[in-house]
Amino acid sequence: MSKALRWLLSLVVLIGTMSAAGATAGAATAAEPAPGTDIKDRILAIPGMSLIEEKPYTGYRFFVLNYTQPVDHRHPGKGTFKQRITLLHKDTNRPTVMFTSGYNVNTTPRRSEPTAIIDGNQVSVEYRFFTPSRPEPADWSKLDIWQAASDQHRLFTALKKVYAKKWLTTGGSKGGMTATYYERFYPRDMDGVVAYVAPNDVRNNEDSAYDRFLAGVGTAECRTKLNNVQREALIRREQLAAIYTQYAADNGYTFTTVGSQDKAFEAVVLDYTWAFWQYSLLADCAAIPVAKTATDQQIWDSIDAISGFSFYTDQGLAPYTPYYYQAGTELGSPDIKQPHLKGLSRYGYQPPRNFVPRDIPMRFKPFVMDDVDHWVRNNAQRMMFVYGQNDPWGAEKFRVGKGARDSYVYVAPGANHGAGVGALVADQKAAATASILKWAGVAPATVQQDEAKAKRLTPYDAKLDKRDIEREPSLRP
């Protein structure tokens, strides 16, 4: 039965790919300016491309753009929307990196780690349905991983005429997932994939791996401190609820989507230990208060700083509706047990359905992630996955099997959700850097002879290389 379903899914993908290819061909028929034309003019000559603004940055040209995409790549004649992208232009003779966070695009010049390693151009893509890249009216059934991969494929096809050198794709967390899904559906587009901290929740109803991870991460002392703060917050529910009520009133927060302030309160508290390991380091445990002697305000402040009491309000959830919709229809989401809260928790870990407005229908498709996982294990070529040792999202990793070629899974010691190649142990860092340089076609002769000599081709730039870790409030990826 599983094989039959996988075959059916592959057939659907094939049919959709053929339809998207027709849309792509139709989008690239206009005459192109000569190669010597200014890069802005060459980009704006692409059908459907329009300029929002250009921002100066030394050594680069940086453009914020809109690109017109079909709402449905299977039926491109049934409406379009404008997808926001940015372009960090170095030189058309350099390789190019396609980056996405899986969420909104950052309109400040930034350089992903692979872009810095290869000294290349970078195209950053806003994920469909994240504002303002949302069709109007929004047909939420068109928000799925194949449609998003087809957005990237169509954009790549258009830009490849300008940036003809090799291409890599990358992203972190949901962006790492996005890069992986793009490779699964369009494996001939990219010359390499670097996916950071990408969750792989293959079985949505079997999440024991996350429970085992949280039971062993860090030190027993730190885990106990975190667990005690959670317990104490639920024990003092009435006192902290009074603080929450005033906090919500002061900020104009409401709780229609999640259902009640109490549900929002508990959701934030239950995210506390996960969020700590996702964004903090073991050394940060020293700042966690001792629960029994802490004041109500100290308990509130610690939880607010780590998991955030604004996150489950209507105002906090609204920007992330597309994520929760995908978590509840395809991506899956962890359901951790947290036995130390038994008898205190009223709702348990709440499902994504609780965080999406009820007028948006949702139905979970259980075989989508299984298909991706199976494909990566057996077909990955030039794919790299980088995880942080202490990041809960690494509890269920992507893995490469015997059918994979030139593909790797690395774990950075002690790292969190911001793990990167630079955090790997020395020999793995050199090997990973060498792979990225080779995939991009810019590995120096010394590196081709000895991977241990591999290093990034650009000097560090404090502004350009600033890591903007997508803080995914209460998301769970």
C-alpha positions in Angstrom: 0.0 0.0 0.0 2.8 2.4 0.9 4.6 1.7 -2.4 1.4 2.4 -4.3 0.9 5.7 -2.6 4.5 6.7 -3.1 4.1 5.9 -6.9 0.9 7.9 -7.0 2.5 10.9 -5.4 5.5 10.7 -7.8 3.0 10.6 -10.7 1.3 13.8 -9.4 4.7 15.5 -9.1 5.6 14.5 -12.6 2.4 15.9 -14.1 2.8 19.1 -12.1 6.4 19.5 -13.2 5.4 19.2 -16.8 2.7 21.9 -16.3 5.1 24.2 -14.5 7.7 23.7 -17.3 5.1 25.1 -19.7 4.6 28.1 -17.5 8.3 28.7 -17.3 8.8 28.6 -21.0 6.0 31.1 -21.5 7.6 33.5 -19.0 11.0 33.7 -20.7 10.2 34.5 -24.3 11.0 38.2 -24.4 14.2 39.4 -26.1 17.1 39.8 -23.6 19.4 42.8 -23.5 23.0 42.3 -24.5 25.4 40.9 -21.8 27.2 44.3 -21.5 24.0 46.0 -20.4 23.8 47.2 -16.7 22.8 44.4 -14.4 19.6 46.2 -13.2 18.4 46.5 -16.8 19.2 42.8 -17.5 17.2 41.7 -14.4 14.3 44.0 -15.1 14.1 42.7 -18.7 13.0 39.4 -17.3 9.2 39.1 -17.9 7.3 39.5 -14.6 10.3 41.2 -12.8 9.9 44.6 -11.2 12.0 46.8 -8.9 10.9 47.8 -5.4 14.2 49.5 -4.5 18.0 49.3 -4.8 20.1 49.7 -1.7 23.9 50.5 -1.8 26.4 48.1 -0.4 30.2 48.3 -1.0 31.4 45.6 -3.5 27.8 44.6 -4.4 24.6 45.8 -6.0 21.5 45.0 -3.8 18.0 44.9 -5.3 14.6 44.3 -3.7 12.3 43.0 -6.4 9.0 41.5 -7.1 8.6 38.5 -9.4 5.2 37.5 -10.8 4.3 33.9 -10.1 1.3 31.7 -10.9 -0.9 31.0 -7.9 -1.1 27.4 -9.2 1.8 26.1 -11.3 -0.4 23.3 -12.5 -2.8 25.8 -13.9 -0.8 29.0 -14.5 -3.6 30.8 -16.3 -5.7 30.9 -13.1 -4.2 34.0 -11.4 -0.9 35.3 -10.3 0.8 37.0 -7.3 3.9 39.0 -6.7 6.7 37.1 -4.9 9.2 39.4 -3.2 12.9 38.5 -3.7 16.2 40.2 -3.2 19.4 40.0 -5.3 22.8 40.5 -3.9 24.8 40.9 -7.1 28.5 40.3 -7.2 29.3 39.4 -10.8 27.7 37.3 -13.5 30.9 35.4 -13.8 30.6 34.2 -10.2 28.4 31.3 -9.0 25.0 32.0 -7.4 23.3 30.9 -4.2 19.5 30.7 -3.9 18.6 31.3 -0.3 15.3 31.1 1.7 14.5 31.2 5.3 11.2 29.5 4.5 9.5 32.6 5.8 9.7 36.3 4.9 12.7 37.6 3.0 15.1 40.0 4.7 15.3 43.3 2.8 18.6 44.2 4.4 21.7 43.0 2.6 22.8 39.7 4.0 25.1 36.9 2.9 24.5 33.3 3.7 27.4 31.1 4.7 27.6 29.3 1.3 27.6 32.7 -0.4 30.5 33.9 1.7 32.4 30.6 1.1 32.1 30.8 -2.7 32.2 34.6 -3.1 29.1 34.5 -5.1 25.8 36.2 -5.9 22.7 35.5 -3.8 19.1 35.4 -4.7 16.9 35.4 -1.6 13.3 34.2 -1.9 10.3 35.0 0.2 8.1 31.9 0.8 4.7 32.0 -0.9 1.8 33.1 1.3 4.1 35.1 3.7 3.0 38.7 3.6 3.3 40.5 1.2 4.0 37.5 -1.1 0.4 36.2 -0.8 -2.3 35.8 -3.5 -5.4 37.9 -2.9 -7.8 36.2 -2.3 -5.7 33.5 -0.7 -6.5 29.9 -1.8 -4.7 28.1 1.0 -4.9 24.8 -0.9 -2.1 26.2 -3.1 0.3 26.5 -0.2 2.3 23.3 -0.4 5.9 22.2 -0.8 5.5 21.4 -4.5 4.1 24.8 -5.4 6.8 26.5 -3.4 9.5 24.4 -5.1 8.0 25.3 -8.4 8.3 29.0 -7.5 12.0 28.5 -7.0 12.3 26.4 -10.2 10.6 29.1 -12.3 12.7 31.9 -10.8 15.9 29.9 -11.3 15.0 29.2 -14.9 14.5 33.0 -15.6 17.7 34.1 -13.8 19.9 31.3 -15.2 20.0 33.3 -18.4 21.8 36.1 -16.6 23.7 34.1 -14.0 25.0 31.2 -16.1 27.6 29.8 -13.7 26.9 27.1 -11.1 24.1 27.4 -8.6 23.7 26.2 -5.0 20.6 26.4 -2.8 20.6 26.8 0.9 18.5 27.8 3.9 18.2 27.2 7.7 15.5 25.4 9.6 12.3 25.7 7.5 14.6 27.2 4.9 16.7 24.1 5.0 13.6 22.0 4.6 12.6 24.2 1.6 16.0 23.7 -0.1 15.6 20.0 0.4 12.1 19.9 -1.1 13.3 22.0 -4.0 16.0 19.4 -4.8 13.5 16.6 -4.4 11.1 18.0 -7.1 13.7 19.7 -9.4 16.9 17.7 -8.9 18.5 19.0 -12.2 18.3 22.7 -11.2 21.0 23.0 -8.5 24.7 22.0 -8.5 24.6 21.5 -4.7 22.4 21.9 -1.6 23.5 23.1 1.8 20.6 22.6 4.3 21.1 23.8 7.8 19.2 22.4 10.9 16.5 21.0 8.7 13.8 19.0 10.6 12.6 15.7 9.1 9.4 14.7 10.8 8.7 11.6 8.8 6.1 10.1 11.1 4.0 12.9 12.5 2.3 10.6 15.0 5.5 9.1 16.3 7.6 11.7 18.1 9.5 9.7 20.7 12.9 10.8 19.2 12.2 14.3 20.5 11.3 13.0 24.0 14.6 11.1 24.1 16.5 14.1 23.0 15.0 16.4 25.6 15.7 13.8 28.3 19.4 13.7 27.5 20.4 17.1 26.1 22.9 19.2 28.0 23.4 18.4 31.6 21.0 16.9 34.2 21.4 20.1 36.3 20.4 22.3 33.4 17.4 20.2 32.4 16.2 20.1 36.0 16.4 23.9 36.3 14.4 24.4 33.1 11.8 21.7 34.1 11.4 23.3 37.5 10.7 26.7 36.0 8.0 25.2 33.8 6.4 23.4 36.7 6.5 26.5 38.9 4.9 28.6 36.2 1.9 26.1 36.0 1.7 25.9 39.8 1.5 29.7 39.9 -0.9 29.8 36.9 -3.3 32.2 38.7 -0.6 34.7 39.7 1.1 34.7 36.3 -2.3 34.9 34.6 -2.9 38.2 36.3 0.4 39.5 34.9 -0.5 38.2 31.5 -3.9 39.9 31.6 -2.3 43.3 32.3 0.4 42.6 29.7 -2.2 41.8 27.0 -4.3 44.9 27.9 -1.2 47.1 27.7 -0.3 45.8 24.3 -3.7 45.3 22.7 -3.3 41.5 22.4 -6.2 39.2 21.8 -6.6 35.4 21.8 -9.3 34.5 19.3 -7.3 32.1 17.2 -5.8 30.0 20.0 -9.2 30.1 21.9 -8.3 31.7 25.3 -5.6 33.5 27.2 -5.2 30.3 29.3 -4.4 28.2 26.3 -1.9 30.8 25.1 -0.3 31.0 28.5 0.2 27.2 28.7 1.5 27.0 25.1 4.2 29.5 25.9 5.2 27.7 29.1 5.3 24.3 27.4 7.6 25.7 24.7 10.1 26.9 27.4 12.6 24.0 27.5 12.4 23.4 23.7 13.0 27.1 23.0 15.9 27.3 25.4 17.8 24.5 23.7 16.8 25.8 20.3 18.2 29.3 20.8 20.6 29.2 23.8 23.8 27.5 24.8 24.5 25.3 27.8 26.4 28.2 29.4 23.2 30.2 29.4 21.7 27.9 32.0 23.4 29.9 34.6 20.9 32.7 34.0 17.9 30.4 34.6 16.3 31.3 38.0 15.9 28.8 40.8 12.2 28.1 40.6 11.3 27.6 44.3 13.0 30.9 45.4 12.1 33.0 42.3 9.5 35.7 42.4 6.5 35.6 40.1 8.1 38.4 38.1 11.4 36.4 37.7 9.5 33.3 36.5 7.5 35.5 34.0 10.6 37.3 32.8 12.6 34.1 32.2 9.8 32.5 30.2 9.1 35.7 28.3 12.7 36.1 27.3 13.0 32.5 26.1 9.7 31.5 24.6 7.8 34.8 24.6 4.3 35.6 25.9 3.4 37.6 22.8 3.8 34.6 20.5 0.4 32.9 20.9 -1.6 36.1 20.7 -3.6 36.8 17.6 -1.0 39.4 16.7 1.9 37.1 17.3 0.4 34.2 15.3 -0.8 36.1 12.3 2.6 36.5 10.5 3.1 32.7 10.9 -0.2 31.4 9.7 1.4 30.0 6.6 3.9 28.0 8.7 1.2 26.6 11.0 -0.9 25.7 8.0 1.9 23.8 6.4 2.8 22.1 9.7 -0.8 20.9 10.0 -1.1 19.8 6.3 2.3 18.4 5.3 5.3 19.2 7.4 4.1 17.7 10.7 5.0 19.0 14.2 6.4 17.4 17.3 4.1 16.4 20.1 6.4 16.0 23.1 5.2 14.4 26.4 7.0 16.4 29.1 6.1 14.0 31.9 7.4 16.4 34.6 4.2 18.5 33.9 1.8 15.6 34.5 -1.2 16.8 36.6 -0.4 20.5 35.9 -0.9 20.8 32.1 -4.5 21.2 31.0 -4.0 21.1 27.2 -0.7 19.3 26.5 1.3 20.3 23.4 -1.3 21.9 21.2 -1.5 21.0 17.5 -1.0 23.4 14.6 -4.8 23.5 14.0 -5.1 25.6 17.2 -2.9 28.3 15.7 -4.6 28.8 12.4 -7.9 30.7 12.0 -10.8 28.3 11.8 -12.1 29.7 8.5 -9.0 28.2 6.8 -9.6 24.5 6.2 -6.8 22.0 6.9 -6.3 18.4 6.2 -3.1 16.5 6.9 -1.4 14.5 4.1 0.6 11.8 5.9 2.8 10.5 3.1 4.4 13.8 1.9 7.3 13.8 4.3 7.8 10.1 3.9 8.2 10.6 0.1 10.9 13.3 0.7 12.7 11.3 3.3 12.8 8.2 1.0 14.0 10.3 -1.9 16.8 11.9 0.0 18.0 8.6 1.4 18.2 6.9 -2.0 18.8 9.8 -4.5 20.7 12.6 -2.8 23.5 14.0 -4.9 25.7 16.8 -3.7 23.5 17.5 -0.7 24.8 18.6 2.7 22.9 18.7 6.0 24.3 20.5 9.0 22.8 20.2 12.5 23.5 21.5 16.0 24.2 18.9 18.7 21.9 20.7 21.2 19.2 21.7 18.8 15.9 19.8 19.4 15.1 20.0 15.7 18.1 17.7 15.1 16.4 14.8 16.9 14.9 13.7 13.6 17.5 14.4 10.9 17.7 13.9 7.2 20.0 10.9 6.5 21.7 9.7 3.4 21.7 6.1 2.4 23.6 3.8 0.0 21.9 5.4 -3.1 23.2 8.9 -2.2 26.3 10.3 -3.9 28.7 13.0 -2.6 26.2 13.8 0.2 26.9 14.3 3.9 25.3 14.9 7.4 27.4 16.9 9.9 26.7 17.7 13.5 28.3 20.8 15.2 29.3 20.0 18.8 27.4 22.0 21.4 25.7 24.1 18.8 22.0 25.2 18.7 19.6 26.2 15.9 22.2 28.5 14.5 24.7 25.8 13.6 26.8 26.2 10.5 29.8 24.9 8.7 32.0 27.3 10.7 31.0 25.5 14.0 32.1 22.0 12.8 35.2 20.3 14.1 38.3 21.2 12.1 38.5 18.3 9.7 34.7 18.3 9.0 34.8 22.1 8.5 37.5 21.7 5.9 35.7 18.8 4.2 32.4 20.7 4.1 34.0 23.9 2.9 35.8 22.0 0.1 32.6 20.3 -1.0 30.8 23.7 -1.3 33.7 25.2 -3.3 33.8 22.2 -5.6 30.0 22.1 -6.2 30.2 25.8 -7.0 33.0 25.2 -9.4 35.4 27.6 -7.6 37.7 25.3 -5.6 41.3 26.5 -6.0 43.8 23.9 -7.2 45.2 23.6 -3.7 41.8 22.6 -2.4 41.3 20.0 -5.2 44.5 18.4 -4.2 44.1 18.7 -0.4 40.7 19.4 1.2 42.3 20.3 4.5 43.4 23.6 2.9 39.8 24.6 2.1 38.6 28.0 3.4 36.1 30.6 2.5 37.0 32.9 -0.3 35.7 36.2 1.3 36.8 38.0 4.4 34.3 38.3 7.3 31.9 41.2 7.0 30.2 42.1 10.3 27.1 43.5 8.7 26.8 41.3 5.6 27.6 38.0 7.4 25.3 38.7 10.4 23.3 35.5 11.1 19.6 36.3 11.2 18.4 33.1 12.8 14.6 32.9 12.1 13.2 32.9 15.6 10.3 30.7 15.1 8.0 31.5 18.0 6.4 28.4 19.3 6.8 26.9 15.9 8.7 23.7 16.5 10.5 23.9 13.4 
